[in-house]
Amino acid sequence: MMELYFAPGACSFVPHVGLEAIKAAGGGDFAPKLVKLHKGEHRTPEYLAMNPNGQVPVLVADGKPLTQIVAICDYLDRSFPKAGLLPTESWARAQALSQLAWMNNTAHPTFTHVFRSSDFAEGEEAQAAVRKSARVRFRGCLERIQSWVAGATPYWFGDRVCFHDAYAFTLFRWGGYAGVDPVSLPGLHAYVQRVMSAPPVAAALERERIKLDTYKAA
């Protein structure tokens, strides 16, 4: 029995979907552990002992904690290959990990500059400038993802939902907070709606009680 420490709407949605896909493929169940970020549960001594960075997700397997999205995804795929969460051919798998790493180390931090601009500048004027620049760059990230999924049939790698689908949903959902109207990216919007109907994604959405539309017109 693995444990996943997650927060609703956070990037922990990615392994959350992966674990639901593993469960659906007969790979075993997992124990979801809700972390209430607004109550500071990620800063308690007990949590910091698992992840000194004070972040979600944390996957606990055989009593040992594992952090960082790409590492968790790689571990889950290698442990449960029948779930088909990453391509099996070496080059295709490397390319898939490259895309996943880009979503995690480029697109994700770009949104962080929108969501937590106070971490990067002092004073409201400077913070507003950080948010303005990051919003433009984050939309560019979503446009790149839209180009990647243009041929999705119906999901990123075919007929099985995967980590990439879950991360694409997460980033697209965050776009609403960054002022990106979802209908302004019709290809990505249609793809994400398909992703949401996949049983592993639907199960994670229900548990986290989140929806896609976070956009509010100015």
N, C-alpha and C positions, 0 to 999 in steps of 0.2 A: 504494500500500500504506500503510494507516494503522497506527499502533501504539497499543495501549491498555495503559497501566500500571495494573495492578489488584492487589488483595490479596484472597485468598479470604474470602468472607463479608462483605466491606465494601460500602459503597454503590457502589463501582465495578462491582458486579454489574449495575447498571442499564444503563450503556452497553455492558457486556459482552453482555447479552442483545440490546440494540439492534443491535450489530454482527453478531451471529449471525443476527438477522432480516434484516438487509441482505444478508448473504451468501446466505441461503436464497432471497431474492428476486432473486438474480442481480446484486447491486450491487457485488460484489467482495469480496475476502478482506481479512483484517487480521492483524497480528502481535501476539499477546498477550505482554505483558511482565510476568512475576510480580515483585511487590515484596514482599519479606519484611519485614514491619513489625517482627516480633520480633527481627530482626537489625539494625534501624535503617537499612535501606536507603533509607527515605524521608527520612533526614537527611544523606545524603552530599552533598558539594558538587555532584556531577553531577546528582543528583535535584533539589536545591534550585534549581539553575539553570533547571530546567523549571517547578517549582512552589515558590516561596519559602515557601508555607504548609506544605510538607512533608506533603501529603495525597495520597491517591488519590481519584479517578482523574486521570490525565493522558491526553489524546488528542493524539497527534502526527499532524498531517496536513500533507503537503507540507513536512515538516521543521520545522513550527512547532507549539509546544505550546499546548494549550487546556485550561483548568482549569474547575472548577465544573460540577456535574451539569446544571443547567438550561441553561447555555450549550452544553455538549457535546450534550445532547439536541436542542436547537434546531438546532445546526449539522448533526447527522446527519440530522435529518428534512428540512431544507431541501436537503441535498446528495443525499439518496436518497429522494425522495418516494414512489417506487413501493413501498417497504417498508411504507407505511401506519402509521408509528410515532406520528403525531399526526393529529387530524382536519384536514381541508383547509379547511372553511368557517371564515371569520374569527372569528366569535363562539365557535364550538365550540372552535377552536384556542386562543383566549385563555383560555377556561374550563379547558381541559385543562392549559395552562401554569400557571394559578392553582393547580390541584390539585397539580401536580408541585412547584411552588415551596413550597406548604404542607408537603408531605411532607419537603422538603429543609430548610426554615428553621424548622419548628415541631416536627413529629414526630421528626425525626432528632436535633436538639439536646436534645429532652426525654430521649431514650434516653442521650445522652452524659452527662447528669447522673446516670444510674444507673451507667453503665459506667466513668466516670472522675470520680467524685464528688470525688476529691482535687484536681481542677482548680478546684473551686468552693467549697471550705471547708477549713479547717485543723482537724485533730483528728478522731478517730474518731467522737465523739459528733455533732459537726456534720455530718460526712460521712454518717453514718447517717441523719440527718434529711433531708439532701438526697436521698438515695436513696429514702427512704420517700415523700416528696412526689412525686418524679419517677415512681416506679412507678405511682402512682395516675393521674397526668396522662398517662403513656404508654399505659396501658390505655384511657383516654378517646380517645386518638388512634387506637388500633386499632379502637375501637367506631365512630368516624366513618368509617374506611375500610370497615368491614363494611357500614355503611349505604350507602356509595357503590357497592359491588359487589353489592348485593342483587339487581339485575336483570342482572348480567353474563351474556352469552350467546355463548360461554362465558367470554370475556375482557372486559376493561374496556370496550373500544370495539367489541366484536363478535367476528368470527371470526379476527382477527389479533392476535397477542400484541404488546404495546407496552411502552414505558418504565414506565407506571403499574403494569402487572402485575408487572414486575421489582422495582419499589420496594415494592409491597405485600408481595411475598414476603419481601424483605429485612427490612422492619420487623416483619412477623409472626414471622419467625425470631428476630429480636432479642428479641421479647417473651418467649421462654423464659428468656433471661438476666435479664429484668426480673421473673420470677416469674409470668408470665401463662401459665396452662395453655392450650394451643391448643384443646383440646376445649371450653373455656368460651366460645369464639367460633365456634360451629358454622358459621355462614354464611361467615365469612371463611376458616375452615379448609377447607371444601369447595371454595371458589373457588380458594384457593392450591394445593390438590392438583390441580385442573384445570390451573392455570398451569404447574405443574411438569412436566406431561406434554407441553406444547408443545415441538416439536423445538428451537427456538432456546434455550429455557430449559433443557431437558435437556442440551444441548450445553455451556452455560455451567456448569451444575451439575457435570457430569462433569469439566470442566477444573479447576474450583475445588475439587472433592472435598468438597463440603458437602452436608449434609442439612437437612431442615426442623426436626426435633425437637431443641431445645436445652433443653427444660424439665426440671427436676428437682424433684420434690415435696419440700417442706420436711419 
